Amino acid sequence: MENSLYYLTKVFYFYKGGISEMKRKYIFVVLFLILAMFLVGCSGDGIPTTPGISITDEAKVKSVIQDYWLALSNRQYELAKTYCILNGKWYLATEEYQDMPYFGFSTLTWNAYFNYIEINGNSAKANINLTLIVTVCFEDICSTESETLYNCPMYLTKISGVWKLK
């Protein structure tokens, strides 16, 4: 009896240890493959770069508008001007923002929300809701206010394959 109990315990331990060791190896391999897939998927800038898949004009128009407002939010006025036609409406507006006094205790953040985009050949119109978020801080006290401009039209034209704000 004692011998058979010892044998059963040994068999149970062998199967339990053998199975969990094997399971650990499989789990490790599966987790490693999942990690590798995530790391491969995280490389790049979020714009599809698969050969044979082109970025649509609508995506390019959205990108130009979002990058323009991001550059303004970061006070990168020269970068913002690169998204505009020289001496166009948005170019001149950027120069006006550039001439405004900068106060180190405040930030302006512009966010564009798209209602629709219409593309007709080399011309495009984007209708956006534009939200301005103003944050003002004095020492440890900050106050944030926001205002939204609804149905703001932005016109673009394609010059040498590149979309520019008019």
N, C-alpha and C positions, 0 to 999 in steps of 0.2 A: 504494500500500500504506500509506504513511504517512498519507495522507488518510483512508483507511478506518479505520485504527486510532484516529485522532483522533475520527472520527465515532462509532465504537463506544463509545469512552470517554465522549464527551459524552452519548450516548444512555443508557448505563448510569448515569452520574452523575445525569442528569435523572430517570430512573425511580427510582433509589435515593433521591435527595433528595426527589422529589415524593411518593413513597410514604411515606417515613418522616415527612415533614412532615404529610401527611394522617393517618397513623397517630397522630402526636403529638396532633393536634387531637382526634381521636376518643377517644383515651385520656384526654386532659384533660377532655373533656365527660363521659365515663362516670365518671371519678373524682370530678368535681364533683357529679354526680347522686348517687353513692353517699354522699359526704360529707353532702350535703343530707338524704338519707334518714336517716342516722345522727343528725344533729343534731335533726331533727324527732322521731325516736324517743326521744331522750334527754331531751326535755322532759317534765316531769310528775314524779309521786312514785311511780311504779311501780304505782299502782292504776288499773285501766282506767277511762277517763273517756269512752269512746265513747258518744255518745247512743244510747239504746235498750238498752245493755248495763248491767245492774244488778250491783252487787257482791253476791255471795251472803252469806247469814247466816253460813255457815261461814267465809268469808274475813273477815267483820267480827269474829267471835269470835276467830279467830287473831290478828287485828290488835290487839284489846283486850289479849289475854294477852301478846303480844310487847311491846307498848308499855308495859304495866305493869312487866314485868321490866326493860325498858330504862331506864325512869324510876328504878327502884330501883337499878340498876347505876350510874346517873349521880347518885345521891343527890338526885333531884328528887322529894322525898316528897310535896309538895303536888300535883304532876302525877300521881303514882302514885295518890293518893287519888281523883282525878277519874274513874278507871276503876272505882271501887268504889262499892257502895251505902253510904250513910252509916251508920256504926257496924256494918257487916257484918264478917264474919270477916277478909277481906283488908284492909279499911280499918283495923281494929284492929291487924292484923299490921304494916301500914305504919307506924302510929304507934309501935309497939314498935321497929321498925328506926330510926325517926327519933330515938328517945330513946337509942339506943346511942351510946357515945362514938366519935368519928371520929379515926382516926390517919392523919396525912398521909402516912405511909410505907407505907400498905397500900391495896389496891383490891379490891373485891368485884365480880365480874361474874356475872350470872345469865343462863343460856341455857336456853330452853324448846324441847324437841323433842317434837312432837306424835305420840302414838300413834293417837288417834282423837278425833273430835268427834261427839257425839250432840245433835241439836236436836229438841225436841218443843214446838212452838208458841213460847211466849215464854220457855222454859227451855232451857238448854244445859248439857252436861257435856263438859269436855275432859279427856282423860287425857294427861298429859305426863310426860316424863322431864326433870327439872330439874337442870341442872348448875351448881354454884357453883364459880367459879374465884377463888382467893384468891392475890393477889400481894403479897409483903412485900419492901420494899427498904430496905437500910441502906447509905448512900453508893452505891457502884457495884455492890454485890452484891444480886441479886434472887433470890427463891425463889418458885416457883409450885406450888400444890397445887390439886387439884380433887376434888370429891365429887359423885356423881350420886344423886339421889333418884328412884327408879323408880316409875312408875305413880302419880303424884301427881294426884289429882282436883281440878279447878277447876270450880266451878258458877257459871253466869251466868244473869242474867235480863234480858229486854228491857223497858226502861222508856221509853215515848214513842219507840219506834223505835231506842233506843240500848242496846247491850249493856253490862251492868255486872257486875262480879264480886260475888258474894254474900258 
